[in-house]
Each structure stands twice: as structure tokens, then as C-alpha cells.
Amino acid sequence: MTTDSALLPDIVDNLPEMLALRHRIHAHPELAYEEFATSDLVTEKLRAWGYAIHRGLGGTGVVATLTKGHGSKAIGVRADMDALPIHETTGLSYASTVGGKMHACGHDGHTATLLAAARHLAHQSDFDGTVHLIFQPAEEGQAGARKMIEDGLFEKFPCDAVFAYHNMPGFPAGKFGFLAGNFMASSDTVIITVKGRGGHGSAPHMSIDAVVVASYIVIALQSIVSRNVDPRQMAVISVGAIHAGNAPNVIADTAEMRLTVRAYSPEVRAQLRERITALVQAQAQTLGASAEIDYQWRYPALQNDPAMTAFARQVAIDHFGEASLIPDMEPLTGSEDFSFMLEEKPGCYFTIGNGDGEGGCMVHNPGYDFNDAILPIGASYWVRLVERFLA
């Protein structure tokens, strides 16, 4: 854990209010593009602190702008706001009050962290330039970052660099993880519909069994990573779901398969698409069936700018010490739509450890909760980063 001396006193003094705000957001989760109450709350706080507010980018997005001095530089800092369609089982006093929805990824904490920093930046900080605080909807699979960009985010709010963070269970609480270049994987979804010919289970010779065809495809897909992709590259093909048939004595005429496909390299990403498409069609045809493929090109790999990553890392070292870093940070195979922003602007996406003790659990889990102890660490860091960038 980072020492208390690294935390800004003003942020510590206002921590009870920020934690209450985080718990309020947690208790009232909203899914992608439905963050109406959350964006109202964010707007109310920021407007009271003197920020110029713009709403509507990405539907429910909020951009808050504050300028001090006469400097021409501008920095963007992003927090995501959406929750997940998961039923919470934590039993916390501030647990979700909405059935089937919860903040299972910590976006409530990301939002509260940036709000805590925003308050300090407005009332206590001295900098020379402009800060744009970007409160983004729909990170969870719905590409809210891309939607905000399409709606003119960087035309309306030019940024010289952009930054964001994610809490990370499994790493010591409050430790920072930085990595230049490849940091998170691309993420694509593939939906395959195998079409055979149904029949009675007692006469399989008169049918084309879609379940058997799908099974052969699952096995064949494993050869792509092991035999087509350069072993020095990262690639993942996982079949997460197969749906077919309803009765034990009926041969299914169709089977639906759902895949997630991931890579770091754009070239490998394209290669996976080409090989999956060709292999599925060929395998289905070999067994007398056909296949329809819905290949959904979703999030690109997240690439951190080397210079901005070195800058962000140095800010952490200067204010929190070398011991505050996660040593030997490695790329993650998860995905993140901040990658769209990093395709447009130089910047850095990093992690802050959420805790590695027993009883903790990973994100996207009904028992997960954001660790409140890292909120003042993240908020103090955001202030230091903005002040340094706009010095």
C-alpha cells in the first residue's frame, strides 16, 4: 500500500464525501448507454466546482473542462461509468438496489476517483493550461469511447495526450502498473451458425448432425493458434458457448457457436479472422453442412505511447516512490475500449492494484467490489499527473 504521506491532504479530508458518492453510484448501477442518473450526478458535482460542462457525446457522456493560466496545452483524463448485467452477491450495505445489474468492474470507483481529483484541481491546484475530464459511457462491450470520438470528442475538446486507469484485482492494493506498447489485447466476437439437416436420433444416417459438425469445428479451431500463428505472438481463440437441440432423441439441424478472439498484433488479428473464416467453412463443407459466420470486429489492441507511458510512470515514482510500481508488469489479455482513444491521441492506460489478499475476486464477478483504499491514491495521482503535464 502507498504511504499516507503521498496522499494530498485535501483529498484525504474530503474522502468521506467521495466514498459516499462512490457507494451511491454502486447502489444504483446503470448499463451501457443508460447512465442517466450517473451522468446527472457527475454533472451536478462538476458544475458546482466551476467546470464547463458538455453533455451528450456518446449519448450519456460528460466532458468537464477547466482552464487555468494562459498555457495552450490540454490533457484528457477518462473514467468509465457503466455497470454490468450481473446479480450482486456481496451483501454490502451499499450493494446494488437494481436486480441483475451491478458495478462488477469498478467503474463506480473510477468515476469517484476522477471526481475526487476534479474537486482538488478546481480549488487547490495551480496549473497552466486546460484539463478535460471525460466521463465515458458504455465501456463494457458497447464501445462508448468510439461513440464519443465519432460524436466529435477530440474536435470539440482537443487533447495533447489522454490517460485512464483500471483497478486490477490480484495485484497489491495501490501499486501502479505501467507498460509501454502492447498492454491489452484486441477483442473480437465471432458467431457461427452451423446448418445441417435435422432428423430422428434413431436414424442418424438420414441427417446431417449440426452438433457433430460444431464439435469438429471446435477441435479444428485449436490448430489455428498452434499451427498458423507465429509462436512468438499472442493469440487466443476461445469457444465460450454452443447452443443446439432440445431433445435427446432429435438430431439438431442447427448449432450456434460463440467465440472470443484476441491478439496484440493487428497483423495477427487479421490473420485470425482469415483463418477462422476459411477453416469453419471448409470443415462444415467436409461434413456436408454449411456455416454462416458473423465476425464482429470490436476493440483494437491497446497500445500505450512510449513517451507518455514513461512520463506517467515517472510521476508515480516522483510522488509515490519506486516501491509503488508493480515490478515487471506484463501485457494483459483482457481488452479495453480506451484503445480507440489511444488510436487518436498519444497517452497511457495503466493499472492500480485492487488487492491480492484472500477473499478478493476478479472483476466481472458477482462478489467483486472496488477497494475504497485505492480511491485517494488514484485521485492524488491524477492531480499530480495533470499538474505535471500542465506545469
Secondary structure as GFF3:
##gff-version 3
##sequence-region A 1 391
A	DSSP	three_ten_helix	4	6	.	.	.	ID=ss1
A	DSSP	alpha_helix	9	13	.	.	.	ID=ss2
A	DSSP	alpha_helix	15	27	.	.	.	ID=ss3
A	DSSP	alpha_helix	36	48	.	.	.	ID=ss4
A	DSSP	beta_strand	52	55	.	.	.	ID=ss5
A	DSSP	beta_strand	62	68	.	.	.	ID=ss6
A	DSSP	beta_strand	74	80	.	.	.	ID=ss7
A	DSSP	alpha_helix	107	123	.	.	.	ID=ss8
A	DSSP	beta_strand	129	136	.	.	.	ID=ss9
A	DSSP	alpha_helix	144	150	.	.	.	ID=ss10
A	DSSP	alpha_helix	153	156	.	.	.	ID=ss11
A	DSSP	beta_strand	161	169	.	.	.	ID=ss12
A	DSSP	beta_strand	176	177	.	.	.	ID=ss13
A	DSSP	beta_strand	181	184	.	.	.	ID=ss14
A	DSSP	beta_strand	187	195	.	.	.	ID=ss15
A	DSSP	beta_strand	199	200	.	.	.	ID=ss16
A	DSSP	three_ten_helix	204	206	.	.	.	ID=ss17
A	DSSP	alpha_helix	210	227	.	.	.	ID=ss18
A	DSSP	beta_strand	235	244	.	.	.	ID=ss19
A	DSSP	beta_strand	250	251	.	.	.	ID=ss20
A	DSSP	beta_strand	254	263	.	.	.	ID=ss21
A	DSSP	alpha_helix	266	286	.	.	.	ID=ss22
A	DSSP	beta_strand	290	299	.	.	.	ID=ss23
A	DSSP	beta_strand	302	304	.	.	.	ID=ss24
A	DSSP	alpha_helix	306	320	.	.	.	ID=ss25
A	DSSP	three_ten_helix	322	324	.	.	.	ID=ss26
A	DSSP	alpha_helix	338	344	.	.	.	ID=ss27
A	DSSP	beta_strand	347	355	.	.	.	ID=ss28
A	DSSP	three_ten_helix	372	374	.	.	.	ID=ss29
A	DSSP	alpha_helix	375	389	.	.	.	ID=ss30
###
